[in-house]
Structures are given as structure tokens and as C-alpha cells.
Amino acid sequence: MSVEPERAEASPAAEHVAEAVITLWQQAHEDVAPTVSEEQMRVLLALGSEPTDPDQIARDLCVSASWATRLLDRLGQRTLVRRLPSGEFSLTGAGKCVLEATRQRRRQLLEQTLVTAAPPDRPVLRDTFNQLYGVVSPLARVPRSRSPL
């Protein structure tokens, strides 16, 4: 069975885009919060703006509830999250600052990418970022399946 030509061409491009976005996110994370582990950053992102219980964090990250609780407790020791009387966790002011500073640095890195591109490529690259966002955003609402790994 042959792969459609468009799909075959899209796979390497998709992989390159994924690697570039991951690299930008990791660079932003390292620039802003090098002492916060990748796992801890994932928990901060999963918490978002609403108080969340550890079981929901575990489901969102496809990990065990005990793993999520241990990370939340470590983040609590670092004053990045707090446990509410309801048993839910929420970001502290410091946790919100870490996330916002990381997002701001990521934006700066993306803007730098646009600025350093050749002038004729800038509108194309900007439009591509916008199209990618429009396509990827709805995927965030698709339920995840547990990884076999």
C-alpha cells in the first residue's frame, strides 16, 4: 500500500515543526525557570487558571494519581502551588509568574524567529503559525488515550 504523496511530504515537515516548537518551549523554560523540572512544568501547565484535583491532573497528563500528587507536593514545597481545603491545587502567585514569564519568553523567541527570517518569508511564516494554531487548538479538546509505554 503506497502513501499519498502529500502525506509523505507532510510527515517530515510536521516532524520538523514539532521539533522546532519543542525546542523553543524548552529554551523558554530553561531561560526562565531552569530549576523547575520538565515534569513540574507540565503540572504547572495542567493546573492552568482553575483549581484542579490531583486525579484530574493525573488524567490530563496520563500518569498515576500518586505521581501527580508527589509532583504537586514538591511544587507546594517550592511555593509554586498550594493545596486548597477542598483537596484541589491551584497556582500561587509565584507559579503564575513562572508560567507567564515562560510564555512571554516563548513569544519573544517566536518573534525573533519571524524577525530573523528573510523579509519575503515573514508573512508566510506568520500565516503558517496562525494556521497551525487554528488547526492544533481544537485538538487540545480531544480526549487522550493512555500511552502503551
Secondary structure as UniProt FT lines:
FT   HELIX           5..32
FT   TURN            34..35
FT   HELIX           38..47
FT   TURN            48..49
FT   HELIX           54..61
FT   HELIX           65..77
FT   TURN            78..79
FT   STRAND          81..83
FT   TURN            85..86
FT   STRAND          89..91
FT   HELIX           93..116
FT   HELIX           119..121
FT   HELIX           122..136
FT   HELIX           137..141
//
